[in-house]
Amino acid sequence: MNCETVGKLIPLYFYGELDPQQEDQVDQHLGGCGACARELDRQRSLAAALDERTAAPPAPLLEDCRTGLMAAIQASPRPPRVHRSPWASFLETLNGIFSSINRVPQPVGALALVALGFFGARLTGAWNQAQGSVSVSSLTPGGDVFATVRSVHPDPGGQVQIAFDETRRRVISGPMDDASIQKLLLAAAHEENASVRVESMDLLKSRTGSSEVRDALLNAAAHDPNDGVRLKALEGLKPLAADPQVRTTLAQVLQNDANPAVRMQVVDLLTANRDDSVVGIMQRIIQREDNDTVRLKLEKALKEMNASLGTF
């Protein structure tokens, strides 16, 4: 990685948002680059300064809330004692409190509402537990089963009818040439988790003889939003660098990919097999390439192919 790329990744690196491969690459760069290490120190100082900023609530807030609550309780008439749930009683008390909050300055009233919402949530949670509420997790047979509730309806018999979907986690193992293993690895190449996609690319690159694997690598190299996944896919495409379809995709990646490290690897793949059809593409790209390292690599590749650096 160069300084330009690392500079863009430092905020993500600081907050632990990079995938393992990118994090290792940034670590290696920081170990040998004082300028980027100082940039990381500035990121730490900025985060520390932000952590020191606190917003203290107004001093009279608690007293005002207590006074309003007491006034509402004392002003409320006492009807004949009837059986009410704690939630209904709480709502009735809130009605009196809201009228008194109107007399409080707006910022104080807003903070009071936040506090009341918090304690209301605590009260309802305690009430549900006291009434014997059953969590979805208690309905599942084990920790490897996950449920998603789709609907809740009262039953004519006085019960509750709940519709939910269950997903059961399974673990399988097998050799790479097993059809089921390859099918799941191909599915993993489209998972939302970037680290799963990286691992799948790393394993699939040893099975490039399959057209499905080749298509998965080409799709990842051209379209995956994660830099680490695209780099892994390019590693897998090395044995196929002479294939015309692969070279067409690589040329598109060279023209469109925003990551200099990806573009540099594409140049290596395209120049590994001499092909005059890519000379024109490289000549056009070198005119607009803004990364010095990539530009030097393109110049070297064109010189090795005895081609000029520009088009005429």
Beta strands, then each sheet from edge to edge (+ up, - down):
strand 1: 145-154
strand 2: 160-168
sheet 1: 1+ 2-
end
